[in-house]
Each structure stands twice: as structure tokens, then as C-alpha cells.
Amino acid sequence: MKREDILSAAAEITRGDRQKDYGDWSDNADDIAAMWSVILGHEVTPRQVALCMVALKVVRLKHGFHADSWIDLAGYAALGGEND
């Protein structure tokens, strides 16, 4: 898979059907941060949610090549950068 394909696919999923299916990232990141804050007992920010999702994808990639994980990694990086 070429880098252009990964970035193009990441751009598509962050603004396409996934957004229709799951809602706006900003709203979801706020909700996830609030939920994780309760579970962990300390404040979690939307930026930290994006960083944790990136970390999740990196760990999964340790176990071999998975194109969808590379695409998701690029997508979470872009979404996290947008929040800053």
C-alpha cells in the first residue's frame, strides 16, 4: 500500500461513512474522555483519547502488517492534531 493510499483512505473514513455511522469525532472524543475520566479516576482530555487510540494501533501493528491499522493510525493522528 502506498502512502498516498493510506492518507487518502484515512481522509475518507474521517469524514465519510464512519462519521455518518458514529457521529462527529469532536463529540465522540469528548464523550470518550468523560467516560475514561470516570473509569480511571482522573481527567482525560480529547487529545489524550486520540493519543491512546494511536498507541492502540501501534501495538496492534507490532503483530504484523494490517493495512486497516495503518489507515486508522493516520486518521487518529489527523483527528488528534485537529484538536490542538
Buried (B, 14 or more C-beta within 10 A) or exposed (E): EEEEEBBEBBBEBBEEEBEEEEEEBEEBBBEBBBEBBEEEEEEBBBBBBBBBBBEBBEEBBEEEEEEEBBBBBBBBBBBBEEBE
